[in-house]
Amino acid sequence: MLRSLALAGVCVMLAGFALSSPVPPLSLSERLAAPGGTSPLVPTERIDALLAQLPHQQGSVAGSDGVRLHWIAFDPGNYQLDYRYLGKGKHFPEFSMDASAPAPSAIAPRGTVILLHGWMMDGGSLLPWALELAQNGYRTIALDLRNHGRSGHAPSGYGTREGEDVVAALQTLKAEGQISGPVHLLGVSYGAATAIFAARELGPQLRSVVAMESFDNAGQAIRTMVPHMLSRPPERLSDYVALPLARWQYGGSGLDDAIAATDHKLGIDLDRVDVGQALAQVPACVLLVHGRDDAHIPVAQGRALAAAAPHARYLEVAGEDHLTLPMRLDRLSNVVNHWFAESGDNNHCPAVPAGAV
């Protein structure tokens, strides 16, 4: 049984400049430019322990500029997934999960779903969704984005460069026989923005997208996310010094200065990373899902995305925030499976059923 705190790595991204760090602290711009590998709350060894029980494939492919991208895939089958959302714990949401190896099957996949994780996470953080969709007949492939997990390091693009990586990875995976049937993307947060940029480039090669809690503009997302995370109450003795210092340092113009420094490091203008503009050019069916209580990427950004692309479908989920929403397979699995199953050729996109969640 895997019992874990998941999808909460974004809440600890600022640990890089905490005064309690045993190494010289990173500046916020350094953390924004290169967030780091896996979530400390979902240790790789825990995921690996469950993976050891399940048949899967894994490997690496080259991204758009040669960066190596790690992937892990599951074939369709009855994994007897036992996933339970346990609610909000003391600090983060909790879930339990168990699964087992399915019986061999010769049934062809109904399609392939590429899963794209959030910031400071990795492909393993989407294991519940990978198995849920595999149980519903899809071949699933979870990618570690650049600078995350077991993938290589290269300049971040806040979805732009990462979207190009997805396009390059898909081309290679197809050539290697790893893709079967229509292709769908499922992304969470940073991975949702990546999915939208990739979908614009893939055009008719892609059947549909599910984008959970994407930001609309990268610079604006940072301006809302950082103050929210710095507003948390102290949890450790060192926090009583580190948090007030960080609030002082990155309050007012300090945050704008950090974003400008990140722009310089990455060679991009974060205030011009416009996900809504990209979404308006995506021909595939896109379902946007946003938690109404999201304070990391406020729901106003989800509504702005929906307004930028009237052809997209938008689902706003009451009572869920940035951390809980992607964990609510109990509320969202039927919606996601329906979306992938009913999205058809020639941009025939299904409606979101009333009372879907």
Salt bridges, closest charged atoms under 4 A:
ASP48 OD2 - ARG150 NH2 2.66
ASP65 OD1 - ARG146 NH2 3.01
ASP75 OD1 - ARG139 NH1 2.52
ASP82 OD1 - ARG84 NE 3.08
GLU94 OE1 - ARG3 NH2 3.19
ASP144 OD2 - HIS70 ND1 3.65
ASP165 OD2 - ARG146 NE 2.66
GLU201 OE2 - ARG200 NE 3.13
GLU213 OE1 - HIS290 NE2 3.77
GLU213 OE1 - HIS322 ND1 3.99
GLU235 OE2 - HIS91 ND1 3.44
GLU235 OE2 - ARG232 NH1 3.79
ASP239 OD2 - ARG232 NH1 3.50
ASP239 OD1 - ARG236 NH2 3.37
ASP256 OD1 - ARG223 NE 2.81
ASP271 OD1 - ARG223 NH1 2.64
ASP294 OD2 - HIS290 NE2 3.36
ASP294 OD2 - HIS322 ND1 2.72
GLU316 OE2 - ARG292 NE 2.91
GLU316 OE2 - ARG303 NH2 2.75
GLU320 OE2 - ARG328 NH1 2.67
GLU320 OE2 - ARG331 NH1 2.81
ASP321 OD2 - LYS88 NZ 3.28
ASP330 OD2 - ARG328 NH2 2.73
ASP345 OD1 - ARG207 NH2 2.81
